[in-house]
Amino acid sequence: MNPKPSSALRPPPSVIRPPSSALTRPPSSALTRPLLLTVLCLLSSVLLLTFPLRDLASDYYYRKTTSLLDDKTTEDLDVMLISEQSMPAYLAAIDALQKAVTLAPSRSLYHSALADLYNRLGKWSEIMQSLNAPIPTNAISPSDASDKALYHLQRAVALEPTNPDVHLALGLLYDNRGEPGPASAEFEKAASAYPVNAPLRYALALHYLTSGRKGDALAQARVLAKIDDSYILQDSVQKGYILERQPPWYLSQMTNSYLYAALEIAWRVSADLEVVKGIAPDTPDAAPVIQLFINSK
């Protein structure tokens, strides 16, 4: 009589081999892992497009120039003067702005800021050379600085053609380079881009005055006097009293107005008070400014 096989000889259920198909089929978690990675990659791409890292990095380098050029001897954010000691900081600021431009070449602001630094360093080198004073070996030459400033201002104008500030800066640079034709064209574009911009009109009038173009200076002063309203008091019950008493703060408001600056330019052009009065508005608000200016002469 054959004995029955002992249960101890049977393999336990946990070690019984599964069918061959079960060995070749991956678990469900293995199937979903590649899909999960794909979804994560797509989400990362969307986030990078929404918050471009290049823009963040370029903005970091642009803002870095503020700390590089900050005059630590003052409490405010004042730009340090150019000197042999500060030249490394200025060169580091240029390097930071160049990185910003490389990362975001379509930002007009970065090109304008870089052109401004080149322009300042070039003028400093030019003054030092005219005084026969030694300049650092790493200083940028006037011609090289002018060429680089021109390139970046041209890029800024191309990227933002309706910005009057970049047209004005480019016009001033052309004028400094001895190119009056392109300079005048840029000045006209600046004025056309923002016709009622008082600071812009004052800058143009002052530039024409210092360059000997008295007719153009007077024309800009006339426009400036017409568009300025910084001297006008708001209507109130105290307006009559203020106009009569003319307290110190009101006198300061009048002398710091662009109307007063326009009268000064007209005086420097003509030295004739009738010409000065001729460019001023014939209004009750302008009358105290005109009288204050006449009294100062």
C-alpha positions in Angstrom: 0.0 0.0 0.0 1.5 3.2 -1.2 1.6 5.9 1.4 0.0 9.3 0.7 2.5 12.0 0.1 3.2 14.0 3.1 2.0 17.6 3.1 5.5 18.6 4.2 6.8 17.6 0.7 4.5 20.0 -1.1 5.8 23.5 -1.7 4.0 26.2 0.2 1.6 28.4 -1.8 4.0 31.4 -1.5 6.7 29.7 -3.5 4.6 28.1 -6.1 5.8 29.4 -9.5 3.3 31.6 -11.4 2.5 30.9 -15.0 5.0 32.0 -17.5 2.8 34.9 -18.8 2.8 36.4 -15.3 6.6 36.5 -15.4 6.7 38.5 -18.5 4.0 41.1 -17.7 5.3 44.1 -15.8 3.5 45.4 -12.8 1.0 48.2 -13.2 3.3 50.7 -11.4 6.0 50.1 -14.0 3.6 50.9 -16.8 2.6 54.3 -15.3 6.1 55.5 -14.4 7.1 56.6 -18.0 3.7 58.3 -18.4 4.2 60.1 -15.1 7.7 61.3 -16.2 6.3 62.5 -19.5 3.6 64.5 -17.8 6.1 66.0 -15.4 8.4 67.0 -18.3 5.5 68.7 -20.1 4.5 70.6 -16.9 8.1 71.7 -16.4 8.2 73.0 -20.0 5.0 75.0 -19.5 6.4 76.5 -16.3 9.6 77.5 -18.0 7.6 79.1 -20.7 5.4 81.0 -18.2 8.3 82.1 -16.1 11.3 82.2 -18.4 14.5 81.6 -16.6 16.4 83.7 -19.1 14.3 86.8 -18.2 14.8 86.2 -14.5 18.5 85.9 -15.0 18.8 88.9 -17.3 16.8 91.0 -14.7 19.2 89.8 -12.0 22.2 91.1 -13.9 20.5 94.4 -14.8 19.7 95.0 -11.1 23.1 94.0 -10.1 24.6 97.1 -11.6 22.8 99.2 -8.9 24.7 97.5 -6.1 28.0 97.5 -8.0 27.9 101.3 -8.6 26.3 102.3 -5.3 28.3 104.9 -3.4 28.6 103.2 0.0 29.7 106.5 1.6 26.2 107.9 1.3 22.9 106.6 2.7 21.0 106.9 -0.5 21.5 104.9 -3.7 24.0 107.4 -5.2 26.2 106.4 -8.2 29.8 106.5 -7.3 32.0 109.0 -9.3 34.3 107.6 -12.0 37.9 107.3 -10.8 40.8 105.0 -10.9 39.5 103.4 -7.7 36.0 102.9 -9.0 37.0 101.7 -12.5 36.8 98.0 -11.6 33.2 98.5 -10.3 32.2 100.2 -13.6 33.8 97.5 -15.7 32.0 94.9 -13.6 28.7 96.8 -14.2 29.3 96.7 -17.9 30.0 93.0 -17.7 26.7 92.5 -15.9 24.8 94.5 -18.4 26.4 92.6 -21.3 25.2 89.4 -19.7 21.7 90.9 -19.4 21.7 91.9 -23.1 23.0 88.4 -24.1 20.2 86.7 -22.2 17.5 89.2 -23.3 18.6 90.9 -26.5 15.1 92.3 -27.2 15.0 94.4 -24.0 15.5 98.1 -25.0 16.1 99.1 -21.4 19.3 96.9 -21.2 20.8 98.4 -24.3 20.0 101.9 -23.1 21.6 101.3 -19.7 24.7 99.8 -21.3 25.0 102.7 -23.8 24.8 105.2 -20.9 27.7 103.5 -19.0 29.8 103.5 -22.2 29.0 107.1 -22.8 29.9 108.2 -19.3 33.2 106.2 -19.2 34.1 107.6 -22.7 33.5 111.2 -21.6 35.5 110.6 -18.5 38.5 109.3 -20.5 38.2 112.1 -22.9 38.3 114.7 -20.1 41.3 113.0 -18.5 43.2 112.9 -21.8 42.4 116.6 -22.4 44.0 117.4 -19.0 47.0 115.2 -19.7 46.1 113.2 -16.7 46.9 109.5 -16.4 44.1 107.1 -16.9 43.9 103.4 -15.8 45.2 100.9 -18.3 41.8 99.1 -18.2 39.9 102.3 -18.9 37.8 102.4 -22.2 39.1 104.8 -24.8 36.7 107.6 -25.9 36.4 106.3 -29.5 35.7 102.7 -28.4 33.2 103.9 -25.8 31.4 106.1 -28.4 31.2 103.3 -30.9 29.8 100.8 -28.4 27.3 103.4 -27.1 26.2 104.1 -30.6 25.6 100.4 -31.3 23.5 99.9 -28.2 21.5 103.1 -28.7 20.7 102.1 -32.3 19.5 98.8 -31.0 17.4 100.5 -28.3 15.8 102.8 -30.9 15.1 99.8 -33.2 13.4 97.9 -30.4 11.4 100.8 -29.0 11.0 103.4 -31.8 8.3 105.4 -29.9 10.4 106.1 -26.8 11.5 109.8 -26.9 14.3 109.2 -24.3 16.3 106.9 -26.5 15.9 109.2 -29.5 17.1 112.1 -27.4 20.1 110.0 -26.1 21.0 108.9 -29.6 20.7 112.5 -30.9 23.0 113.8 -28.2 25.5 111.1 -29.0 25.4 111.9 -32.7 26.0 115.5 -31.9 28.9 114.7 -29.6 30.4 112.6 -32.5 30.2 115.6 -34.8 27.3 114.3 -36.9 24.7 117.1 -36.9 22.4 115.6 -39.6 21.6 112.4 -37.8 21.5 114.3 -34.5 18.8 116.6 -35.8 16.8 113.7 -37.1 16.8 112.0 -33.8 15.9 115.2 -31.9 12.9 115.6 -34.2 11.8 112.0 -33.6 12.1 112.5 -29.9 9.9 115.6 -30.0 7.4 113.9 -32.3 7.2 110.9 -30.0 6.0 112.9 -27.0 5.2 116.5 -28.0 4.1 117.7 -24.6 7.0 116.3 -22.6 8.4 119.3 -20.7 11.7 117.7 -19.6 12.4 116.6 -23.1 11.7 120.1 -24.6 13.9 121.7 -21.9 16.7 119.2 -22.7 16.4 120.1 -26.4 16.3 123.8 -25.8 19.3 123.7 -23.5 21.2 121.5 -26.0 20.5 123.9 -28.9 21.5 126.9 -26.7 24.9 125.4 -25.7 25.6 124.3 -29.3 25.0 127.8 -30.6 21.7 127.1 -32.4 19.9 130.0 -30.8 16.9 130.0 -33.2 16.2 126.3 -32.4 16.7 127.0 -28.7 14.2 129.8 -28.8 11.6 127.7 -30.7 11.9 124.9 -28.1 11.7 127.4 -25.2 8.5 128.8 -26.8 6.9 125.3 -26.9 8.2 124.6 -23.4 6.5 127.8 -22.0 3.3 126.8 -23.6 3.0 123.2 -22.4 4.3 123.7 -18.8 1.7 123.8 -16.0 3.9 123.1 -13.0 3.6 126.7 -11.8 -0.2 126.8 -11.8 -1.9 126.7 -8.4 -5.1 124.7 -8.0 -8.3 126.6 -7.6 -9.0 127.1 -3.9 -10.2 129.7 -1.5 -6.5 130.4 -0.6 -5.3 130.9 -4.2 -5.9 134.7 -4.1 -4.1 135.0 -0.8 -1.1 132.9 -2.0 -0.8 135.0 -5.2 -0.8 138.2 -3.2 1.5 137.1 -0.4 3.8 134.8 -2.4 5.1 132.7 0.4 8.6 131.1 0.0 7.3 127.7 -1.1 5.3 129.4 -3.9 8.3 131.4 -5.0 10.3 128.1 -5.1 7.6 126.5 -7.2 7.7 129.3 -9.7 11.5 129.5 -10.0 11.7 125.7 -10.4 9.0 125.6 -13.1 9.8 124.8 -16.7 8.1 128.1 -17.6 10.8 130.0 -15.6 13.5 127.8 -17.3 12.0 128.7 -20.7 12.2 132.4 -19.9 15.8 132.0 -18.9 16.7 130.3 -22.2 14.9 133.1 -24.1 16.8 135.7 -22.1 20.2 134.0 -22.8 19.3 133.8 -26.5 18.2 137.4 -26.9 19.0 139.5 -23.8 15.7 141.2 -24.6 12.8 141.2 -22.0 10.3 141.8 -24.8 11.4 138.6 -26.4 11.1 136.9 -23.1 7.6 138.1 -22.5 6.7 137.2 -26.0 7.2 133.5 -25.5 5.2 133.3 -22.2 1.5 132.5 -22.0 -0.8 135.6 -21.5 -2.6 134.2 -18.5 -3.2 135.2 -14.9 -1.3 132.2 -13.6 1.8 132.9 -15.8 1.9 136.6 -14.9 3.5 136.1 -11.4 6.2 133.9 -13.0 7.0 136.5 -15.7 7.2 139.3 -13.1 9.4 137.3 -10.8 11.8 136.6 -13.7 11.9 140.3 -14.8 12.6 141.4 -11.2 15.6 139.1 -11.2 17.2 140.8 -14.2 
